[in-house]
Amino acid sequence: NQQAILAAIAVVQAKTDLIGTASLTVAGPVLTGTELQRLRIGDDYKTANGRAITFAFDSIITPVSCTLEFTQDECTGIPDVLTLTGSASATDGVVTAVFEIDADDWAGIDAANYTWVMSVVDSNGNVLSFSSANQRHRFIMFY
């Protein structure tokens, strides 16, 4: 049926129109503007102390979960990886994704430059991802 095919194409088009349309702001921890703070290995980064890693972007999905993965950059051998599960919410057209790090989460993480990928998933399983590959920020882990 041609109508069913056109309807299916419209659904796909609506999804592909969203590619590249969201902009991401690193809301914390920041030094000035949106410049990222260095993360000290072994420190806590919690909402309670104002140091949670926080991203904000235009709400094009209603989030139900989010993850943040740091991967050691330019290393020899197997890179260190730190994966965090956070919380995400949408308010007034803006999604905020918040990630906390406990001191214990740093086990096995070496001081280095790390690239990152932050993903938010909605109730339909749609995934919206941002990465340091298309952002000007990288996190630097140090002792």
GROMACS elastic network, one bead per residue, 0.5 to 0.9 nm:
[ bonds ]
;  ai    aj funct       b0    kb
    1     4     6  0.54701   500
    1     5     6  0.64776   500
    1     6     6  0.88574   500
    2     5     6  0.50838   500
    2     6     6  0.61326   500
    2     7     6  0.85547   500
    3     6     6  0.51199   500
    3     7     6  0.61135   500
    3     8     6  0.86110   500
    4     7     6  0.50555   500
    4     8     6  0.61665   500
    4     9     6  0.86082   500
    5     8     6  0.50817   500
    5     9     6  0.61606   500
    5    10     6  0.86191   500
    6     9     6  0.50304   500
    6    10     6  0.61606   500
    6    11     6  0.87549   500
    7    10     6  0.50744   500
    7    11     6  0.64274   500
    7    12     6  0.88680   500
    8    11     6  0.51793   500
    8    12     6  0.64331   500
    8    13     6  0.86417   500
    9    12     6  0.51242   500
    9    13     6  0.60236   500
    9    14     6  0.85771   500
   10    14     6  0.61070   500
   10    15     6  0.87375   500
   11    14     6  0.52009   500
   11    15     6  0.65603   500
   11    16     6  0.88747   500
   12    15     6  0.52210   500
   12    16     6  0.62312   500
   12    17     6  0.85718   500
   13    16     6  0.50919   500
   13    17     6  0.59436   500
   13    18     6  0.87864   500
   14    17     6  0.52745   500
   14    18     6  0.69425   500
   15    18     6  0.55304   500
   15    19     6  0.74011   500
   16    19     6  0.54434   500
   17    20     6  0.81998   500
   17    21     6  0.78042   500
   18    21     6  0.53803   500
   18    22     6  0.76094   500
   18    60     6  0.78966   500
   19    22     6  0.78291   500
   20    23     6  0.80591   500
   21    58     6  0.89864   500
   21    60     6  0.89079   500
   22    57     6  0.65774   500
   22    58     6  0.60183   500
   22    59     6  0.81515   500
   22    60     6  0.75886   500
   23    56     6  0.85288   500
   23    57     6  0.57589   500
   23    58     6  0.67718   500
   23   130     6  0.89242   500
   24    55     6  0.67821   500
   24    56     6  0.58790   500
   24    58     6  0.77104   500
   24   130     6  0.75618   500
   24   135     6  0.83092   500
   25    28     6  0.89825   500
   25    34     6  0.69156   500
   25    54     6  0.85616   500
   25    55     6  0.56638   500
   25    56     6  0.51607   500
   25    57     6  0.61912   500
   26    29     6  0.76910   500
   26    30     6  0.74120   500
   26    34     6  0.57743   500
   26    35     6  0.79049   500
   26    36     6  0.73856   500
   26    53     6  0.79301   500
   26    54     6  0.61090   500
   26    56     6  0.64623   500
   26    57     6  0.88993   500
   26   137     6  0.87895   500
   27    30     6  0.66700   500
   27    33     6  0.87499   500
   27    34     6  0.66995   500
   27    36     6  0.88228   500
   27    53     6  0.75489   500
   27    54     6  0.51863   500
   27    55     6  0.53780   500
   27    56     6  0.65013   500
   27    96     6  0.89380   500
   28    31     6  0.84230   500
   28    34     6  0.79572   500
   28    36     6  0.73732   500
   28    37     6  0.79911   500
   28    50     6  0.82158   500
   28    51     6  0.66749   500
   28    52     6  0.65301   500
   28    53     6  0.51918   500
   28    55     6  0.71368   500
   29    34     6  0.87762   500
   29    35     6  0.86600   500
   29    36     6  0.62856   500
   29    37     6  0.56555   500
   29    38     6  0.84983   500
   29    39     6  0.86802   500
   29    45     6  0.85625   500
   29    50     6  0.78931   500
   29    51     6  0.54859   500
   29    52     6  0.65303   500
   29    53     6  0.56469   500
   29    54     6  0.70528   500
   30    33     6  0.70171   500
   30    34     6  0.58722   500
   30    35     6  0.54718   500
   30    38     6  0.86225   500
   30    51     6  0.89029   500
   30    53     6  0.89169   500
   31    34     6  0.73036   500
   31    35     6  0.57404   500
   31    36     6  0.60993   500
   31    37     6  0.54070   500
   31    38     6  0.88472   500
   32    35     6  0.56190   500
   32    36     6  0.79604   500
   32    37     6  0.87075   500
   33    36     6  0.86826   500
   34   137     6  0.88046   500
   35   137     6  0.72661   500
   36    39     6  0.88352   500
   36   137     6  0.67180   500
   36   138     6  0.75532   500
   36   139     6  0.68642   500
   36   140     6  0.87535   500
   37   139     6  0.75359   500
   37   140     6  0.80393   500
   38   139     6  0.62967   500
   38   140     6  0.51546   500
   38   141     6  0.61868   500
   38   142     6  0.72755   500
   39    42     6  0.89894   500
   39    43     6  0.78236   500
   39    45     6  0.85371   500
   39   139     6  0.69901   500
   39   140     6  0.61055   500
   39   142     6  0.64345   500
   39   143     6  0.86121   500
   40    43     6  0.56897   500
   40    44     6  0.86768   500
   40   111     6  0.86273   500
   40   140     6  0.83789   500
   40   141     6  0.57574   500
   40   142     6  0.50545   500
   40   143     6  0.55269   500
   41    44     6  0.86757   500
   41   103     6  0.76615   500
   41   106     6  0.61164   500
   41   107     6  0.88773   500
   41   109     6  0.75441   500
   41   110     6  0.79442   500
   41   111     6  0.73271   500
   41   141     6  0.60828   500
   41   142     6  0.56846   500
   41   143     6  0.52867   500
   42   102     6  0.78770   500
   42   104     6  0.70862   500
   42   105     6  0.79857   500
   42   106     6  0.58630   500
   42   107     6  0.82225   500
   42   143     6  0.76408   500
   43   101     6  0.78731   500
   43   102     6  0.70988   500
   43   103     6  0.51319   500
   43   104     6  0.87992   500
   43   106     6  0.83673   500
   44    49     6  0.84939   500
   44    51     6  0.78656   500
   44    52     6  0.85001   500
   44   100     6  0.76891   500
   44   101     6  0.55212   500
   44   103     6  0.50025   500
   44   104     6  0.85690   500
   44   105     6  0.89190   500
   45    48     6  0.86108   500
   45    49     6  0.72508   500
   45    50     6  0.76814   500
   45    53     6  0.70452   500
   45    99     6  0.81742   500
   45   100     6  0.53632   500
   45   102     6  0.65164   500
   45   103     6  0.81382   500
   46    49     6  0.55019   500
   46    50     6  0.63243   500
   46    51     6  0.52207   500
   46    53     6  0.79414   500
   46    99     6  0.78028   500
   46   101     6  0.63643   500
   46   102     6  0.74770   500
   47    51     6  0.58643   500
   47    53     6  0.83446   500
   47    98     6  0.81038   500
   47    99     6  0.83642   500
   47   100     6  0.68633   500
   48    51     6  0.76363   500
   48    52     6  0.80411   500
   49    52     6  0.76833   500
   51    54     6  0.85763   500
   51   100     6  0.80344   500
   52    98     6  0.64357   500
   52    99     6  0.57357   500
   52   100     6  0.50091   500
   52   101     6  0.73276   500
   53    97     6  0.82692   500
   53    98     6  0.58089   500
   53    99     6  0.50759   500
   53   100     6  0.63615   500
   53   101     6  0.82716   500
   54    96     6  0.69136   500
   54    97     6  0.56787   500
   54    99     6  0.63212   500
   54   100     6  0.87663   500
   55    95     6  0.81370   500
   55    96     6  0.57301   500
   55    97     6  0.52113   500
   55    98     6  0.65958   500
   55    99     6  0.87449   500
   55   118     6  0.87475   500
   56    59     6  0.89059   500
   56    94     6  0.65751   500
   56    95     6  0.55425   500
   56    97     6  0.63790   500
   56    98     6  0.88296   500
   57    60     6  0.86455   500
   57    93     6  0.86062   500
   57    94     6  0.55815   500
   57    95     6  0.53710   500
   57    96     6  0.67647   500
   57    97     6  0.87273   500
   58    61     6  0.86982   500
   58    90     6  0.89430   500
   58    93     6  0.59892   500
   58    95     6  0.60822   500
   58    96     6  0.89688   500
   59    62     6  0.68828   500
   59    63     6  0.86617   500
   59    90     6  0.65488   500
   59    91     6  0.82479   500
   59    92     6  0.83933   500
   59    95     6  0.51059   500
   59    96     6  0.88320   500
   60    93     6  0.79699   500
   60    94     6  0.84773   500
   60    95     6  0.83445   500
   60   128     6  0.89049   500
   61    90     6  0.84416   500
   61    95     6  0.81724   500
   61   120     6  0.85817   500
   61   121     6  0.80941   500
   61   122     6  0.62548   500
   61   126     6  0.81708   500
   61   127     6  0.87762   500
   61   128     6  0.79962   500
   62    88     6  0.88816   500
   62    89     6  0.75076   500
   62    90     6  0.63525   500
   62    95     6  0.77702   500
   62   120     6  0.89839   500
   62   121     6  0.80851   500
   62   122     6  0.54988   500
   62   123     6  0.74507   500
   63    66     6  0.75784   500
   63    87     6  0.88512   500
   63    88     6  0.59158   500
   63    89     6  0.60929   500
   63    90     6  0.69426   500
   63    95     6  0.74842   500
   63    97     6  0.88767   500
   63   120     6  0.61260   500
   63   121     6  0.55692   500
   63   123     6  0.70683   500
   64    87     6  0.79776   500
   64    88     6  0.65735   500
   64    89     6  0.75405   500
   64   120     6  0.74935   500
   64   121     6  0.59120   500
   64   122     6  0.51242   500
   64   123     6  0.60128   500
   65    85     6  0.78613   500
   65    86     6  0.70940   500
   65    87     6  0.61975   500
   65    88     6  0.60599   500
   65    89     6  0.87522   500
   65    97     6  0.87709   500
   65   119     6  0.83936   500
   65   120     6  0.58023   500
   65   121     6  0.53577   500
   65   122     6  0.69988   500
   65   123     6  0.86715   500
   66    84     6  0.85943   500
   66    85     6  0.60479   500
   66    86     6  0.54576   500
   66    87     6  0.61737   500
   66    88     6  0.62620   500
   66    97     6  0.68954   500
   66    98     6  0.84942   500
   66    99     6  0.87249   500
   66   118     6  0.72486   500
   66   119     6  0.54518   500
   66   121     6  0.61276   500
   67    83     6  0.70753   500
   67    84     6  0.56027   500
   67    86     6  0.58207   500
   67    87     6  0.83947   500
   67    97     6  0.87204   500
   67    99     6  0.80358   500
   67   117     6  0.81205   500
   67   118     6  0.57323   500
   67   119     6  0.53691   500
   67   120     6  0.66846   500
   67   121     6  0.88131   500
   68    82     6  0.81790   500
   68    83     6  0.57676   500
   68    84     6  0.51239   500
   68    85     6  0.64778   500
   68    86     6  0.74676   500
   68    99     6  0.74428   500
   68   116     6  0.69464   500
   68   117     6  0.57776   500
   68   119     6  0.65076   500
   68   120     6  0.89973   500
   69    81     6  0.69162   500
   69    82     6  0.56963   500
   69    84     6  0.62653   500
   69    85     6  0.88023   500
   69   115     6  0.82764   500
   69   116     6  0.54404   500
   69   117     6  0.53350   500
   69   118     6  0.64633   500
   69   119     6  0.86907   500
   70    80     6  0.81374   500
   70    81     6  0.55541   500
   70    82     6  0.51068   500
   70    83     6  0.63615   500
   70    84     6  0.85602   500
   70   114     6  0.57301   500
   70   115     6  0.56302   500
   70   117     6  0.67656   500
   70   118     6  0.88513   500
   70   139     6  0.81496   500
   71    79     6  0.64593   500
   71    80     6  0.59517   500
   71    82     6  0.67004   500
   71    83     6  0.86663   500
   71   113     6  0.84958   500
   71   114     6  0.52023   500
   71   115     6  0.53511   500
   71   116     6  0.61729   500
   71   117     6  0.85553   500
   72    75     6  0.66175   500
   72    78     6  0.88702   500
   72    79     6  0.50972   500
   72    80     6  0.52091   500
   72    81     6  0.63681   500
   72    82     6  0.87576   500
   72   109     6  0.86408   500
   72   110     6  0.82911   500
   72   111     6  0.89050   500
   72   112     6  0.65585   500
   72   113     6  0.60730   500
   72   115     6  0.64624   500
   72   116     6  0.88276   500
   73    79     6  0.72998   500
   73    80     6  0.87463   500
   73   112     6  0.72285   500
   73   113     6  0.54955   500
   73   114     6  0.50159   500
   73   115     6  0.60482   500
   74    79     6  0.83322   500
   74   112     6  0.87069   500
   74   113     6  0.78323   500
   74   114     6  0.86229   500
   75    78     6  0.74979   500
   75    79     6  0.61066   500
   75    80     6  0.87797   500
   75   112     6  0.86020   500
   76    79     6  0.73372   500
   80   108     6  0.72288   500
   80   109     6  0.58560   500
   80   110     6  0.70960   500
   80   114     6  0.88038   500
   81   108     6  0.87541   500
   81   109     6  0.73376   500
   81   114     6  0.86830   500
   82   105     6  0.77680   500
   82   106     6  0.76266   500
   82   108     6  0.89184   500
   82   109     6  0.73301   500
   83   105     6  0.89753   500
   84    99     6  0.66944   500
   84   100     6  0.76323   500
   84   101     6  0.76021   500
   84   105     6  0.86764   500
   85    98     6  0.88579   500
   85    99     6  0.66734   500
   85   100     6  0.82728   500
   86    97     6  0.66781   500
   86    98     6  0.54281   500
   86   100     6  0.69090   500
   87    96     6  0.81903   500
   87    97     6  0.57053   500
   87    98     6  0.53732   500
   87    99     6  0.67533   500
   88    95     6  0.67641   500
   88    96     6  0.55274   500
   88    98     6  0.63308   500
   88    99     6  0.89836   500
   88   120     6  0.75625   500
   89    94     6  0.82348   500
   89    95     6  0.55430   500
   89    96     6  0.55199   500
   89    97     6  0.67282   500
   89    98     6  0.88817   500
   90    93     6  0.64421   500
   90    94     6  0.54385   500
   90    96     6  0.63514   500
   90    97     6  0.89337   500
   91    94     6  0.54015   500
   91    95     6  0.64863   500
   91    96     6  0.80185   500
   92    95     6  0.84866   500
   97   118     6  0.88208   500
   97   120     6  0.79112   500
  101   104     6  0.80980   500
  101   105     6  0.62056   500
  101   106     6  0.80217   500
  102   105     6  0.53292   500
  102   106     6  0.75764   500
  103   106     6  0.59939   500
  103   107     6  0.82438   500
  104   107     6  0.60146   500
  105   108     6  0.86567   500
  105   109     6  0.86331   500
  106   109     6  0.54251   500
  106   110     6  0.85104   500
  107   110     6  0.87635   500
  109   112     6  0.87331   500
  109   141     6  0.83950   500
  110   141     6  0.73969   500
  110   142     6  0.76369   500
  110   143     6  0.84425   500
  111   140     6  0.75530   500
  111   143     6  0.63438   500
  112   139     6  0.88242   500
  112   140     6  0.60536   500
  112   141     6  0.54851   500
  112   142     6  0.66357   500
  113   138     6  0.70081   500
  113   139     6  0.62530   500
  113   141     6  0.63093   500
  113   142     6  0.87062   500
  114   132     6  0.89647   500
  114   138     6  0.61522   500
  114   139     6  0.54594   500
  114   140     6  0.60229   500
  114   141     6  0.72427   500
  115   131     6  0.75528   500
  115   132     6  0.55931   500
  115   133     6  0.75555   500
  115   137     6  0.84384   500
  115   138     6  0.55528   500
  115   139     6  0.67049   500
  115   140     6  0.88059   500
  116   130     6  0.83112   500
  116   131     6  0.55012   500
  116   132     6  0.53909   500
  116   133     6  0.80829   500
  116   138     6  0.70766   500
  116   139     6  0.76519   500
  117   129     6  0.67573   500
  117   130     6  0.57035   500
  117   132     6  0.65996   500
  117   133     6  0.85024   500
  118   128     6  0.83618   500
  118   129     6  0.55703   500
  118   130     6  0.52672   500
  118   131     6  0.61719   500
  118   132     6  0.89266   500
  119   127     6  0.64877   500
  119   128     6  0.55806   500
  119   130     6  0.64350   500
  119   131     6  0.85720   500
  120   126     6  0.82786   500
  120   127     6  0.56633   500
  120   128     6  0.52589   500
  120   129     6  0.63897   500
  120   130     6  0.89068   500
  121   124     6  0.79665   500
  121   125     6  0.58250   500
  121   126     6  0.55580   500
  121   128     6  0.64502   500
  121   129     6  0.87544   500
  122   125     6  0.53970   500
  122   126     6  0.54512   500
  122   127     6  0.67192   500
  122   128     6  0.84996   500
  123   126     6  0.73975   500
  124   127     6  0.89657   500
  130   133     6  0.82861   500
  130   134     6  0.72900   500
  130   135     6  0.79189   500
  131   134     6  0.57699   500
  131   135     6  0.64297   500
  132   136     6  0.65442   500
  132   137     6  0.59585   500
  132   138     6  0.59923   500
  132   139     6  0.88741   500
  133   136     6  0.77555   500
  133   137     6  0.87243   500
  133   138     6  0.89388   500
  134   137     6  0.88522   500
  135   138     6  0.80758   500
